[in-house]
Amino acid sequence: MKIREWMWLACVAMFAMQVQAETVVIANVQNANLRLTSEQVLKIFMGKVTSLPNGVKVKPLDQPDGSVRDAFYLTLTGKSSAQIKTYWSRQMFTGQSQPPAEASSAEEVVKLVGKDPNLIGYVDKALLKDNPVIVLLALGGRGGEEDF
């Protein structure tokens, strides 16, 4: 393999590791004492839970389609983006639940979560300043279980 190809593969691998390693789940500062497990985040983002452990209603907020979103769901569920889209198609068709609202950018996720105590999102940790707060630092997945 040529050096150029090795460098390209190394860059892609580093980018993929960076996307997963620095993605954090965030909530509004009004939920500053909130800490969530990966299982709780999974249930929120897959439409199985609509309230936080403290009783506050919760609305998940997705990033736009792309590598951060794909890595988030792959880490959390063990499923590809195509499998997640299929899941939501079934949920909507049967009337069970709706997918999370989608922000136009990672910056918008931070902005919207900072304004609404009911929103929860995920972003690159580097985007955070003072507001909102991190409620889950390290994502741990379920590894591809069939039913969310």
C-alpha positions as CSV (number, residue, x, y, z in Angstrom):
1,M,0.0,0.0,0.0
2,K,1.3,3.4,-0.9
3,I,2.2,6.0,1.8
4,R,-0.6,8.3,0.6
5,E,-3.2,5.6,1.1
6,W,-1.9,4.8,4.6
7,M,-2.0,8.5,5.5
8,W,-5.6,8.7,4.2
9,L,-6.7,5.6,6.2
10,A,-4.9,7.0,9.3
11,C,-6.8,10.3,9.0
12,V,-10.1,8.6,8.5
13,A,-9.5,6.4,11.5
14,M,-8.5,9.3,13.7
15,F,-11.6,11.3,12.7
16,A,-13.9,8.4,13.5
17,M,-12.3,7.9,16.9
18,Q,-12.5,11.7,17.6
19,V,-16.2,11.8,16.7
20,Q,-17.1,9.1,19.1
21,A,-14.6,10.0,21.9
22,E,-15.8,13.6,22.2
23,T,-19.5,13.3,21.8
24,V,-21.4,14.1,25.0
25,V,-25.1,14.2,25.9
26,I,-26.3,17.6,27.1
27,A,-29.2,19.1,29.0
28,N,-30.3,22.6,30.1
29,V,-28.6,24.1,33.2
30,Q,-31.9,23.8,35.0
31,N,-31.2,20.1,35.0
32,A,-27.6,20.6,36.3
33,N,-27.8,17.7,38.8
34,L,-29.1,15.3,36.2
35,R,-26.9,12.3,35.3
36,L,-28.1,9.7,32.8
37,T,-27.0,6.2,32.0
38,S,-26.5,5.0,28.4
39,E,-29.6,2.9,28.9
40,Q,-31.7,6.0,29.8
41,V,-30.3,8.0,26.9
42,L,-31.1,5.1,24.6
43,K,-34.7,5.0,25.7
44,I,-35.1,8.7,25.4
45,F,-33.6,8.9,21.8
46,M,-35.5,5.8,20.7
47,G,-38.9,7.2,21.9
48,K,-39.4,4.7,24.7
49,V,-39.2,7.3,27.6
50,T,-40.7,10.8,27.6
51,S,-39.7,12.0,31.1
52,L,-36.4,12.4,32.8
53,P,-35.8,10.6,36.1
54,N,-36.6,13.8,37.9
55,G,-40.1,13.8,36.3
56,V,-39.4,16.6,33.8
57,K,-40.8,16.0,30.3
58,V,-38.0,15.4,27.8
59,K,-37.7,15.9,24.1
60,P,-34.6,14.5,22.3
61,L,-32.9,16.7,19.7
62,D,-30.9,15.1,16.9
63,Q,-28.0,16.5,15.0
64,P,-28.5,16.8,11.2
65,D,-27.7,13.6,9.2
66,G,-23.9,13.1,9.1
67,S,-21.0,11.4,10.8
68,V,-21.6,12.7,14.4
69,R,-25.2,11.5,14.3
70,D,-24.3,8.1,12.7
71,A,-21.5,7.6,15.3
72,F,-23.9,8.5,18.2
73,Y,-26.5,6.0,17.2
74,L,-24.0,3.3,16.3
75,T,-22.3,3.6,19.7
76,L,-25.6,3.8,21.6
77,T,-27.6,1.1,19.8
78,G,-25.1,-0.9,17.7
79,K,-27.3,-0.1,14.7
80,S,-26.4,1.6,11.4
81,S,-28.1,4.8,10.3
82,A,-30.1,2.8,7.8
83,Q,-31.3,0.5,10.6
84,I,-32.3,3.5,12.8
85,K,-34.3,5.0,9.9
86,T,-36.1,1.7,9.4
87,Y,-36.9,1.6,13.1
88,W,-38.4,5.1,13.0
89,S,-40.4,4.3,9.8
90,R,-42.0,1.3,11.7
91,Q,-42.6,3.5,14.8
92,M,-44.3,6.2,12.8
93,F,-46.3,3.8,10.6
94,T,-47.7,2.0,13.7
95,G,-48.3,5.3,15.5
96,Q,-46.1,4.3,18.4
97,S,-43.7,7.3,18.5
98,Q,-42.1,10.0,16.4
99,P,-38.3,10.5,15.8
100,P,-36.5,13.2,17.6
101,A,-36.7,16.7,16.2
102,E,-33.6,17.6,14.1
103,A,-31.5,20.7,14.6
104,S,-29.8,22.3,11.6
105,S,-26.4,22.2,13.1
106,A,-24.5,21.2,16.3
107,E,-24.3,24.8,17.3
108,E,-28.1,25.0,17.1
109,V,-28.4,21.9,19.3
110,V,-26.3,23.8,22.0
111,K,-28.4,26.9,21.5
112,L,-31.8,25.2,21.7
113,V,-30.9,23.0,24.6
114,G,-29.6,26.1,26.4
115,K,-33.0,27.7,26.1
116,D,-35.3,24.8,26.7
117,P,-35.2,22.7,29.9
118,N,-37.1,19.9,28.2
119,L,-34.6,19.3,25.4
120,I,-31.7,16.9,25.5
121,G,-29.1,16.6,22.7
122,Y,-25.6,15.4,21.9
123,V,-22.7,17.4,20.6
124,D,-18.9,17.5,20.4
125,K,-17.7,18.4,23.9
126,A,-15.5,21.2,22.3
127,L,-18.6,23.2,21.4
128,L,-19.7,23.7,25.1
129,K,-18.9,26.8,27.0
130,D,-21.0,27.4,30.2
131,N,-24.4,26.3,29.0
132,P,-25.8,23.6,28.7
133,V,-24.5,20.9,31.1
134,I,-23.1,17.4,30.3
135,V,-25.4,14.7,31.6
136,L,-23.6,11.7,30.1
137,L,-19.9,11.9,29.2
138,A,-19.1,8.4,28.0
139,L,-21.5,6.6,25.8
140,G,-21.8,2.9,26.3
141,G,-23.8,1.0,23.8
142,R,-26.1,-2.0,24.0
143,G,-24.4,-3.6,21.1
144,G,-27.1,-4.3,18.6
145,E,-30.0,-5.7,20.6
146,E,-33.0,-6.1,18.3
147,D,-35.7,-4.3,20.4
148,F,-34.8,-0.8,21.7
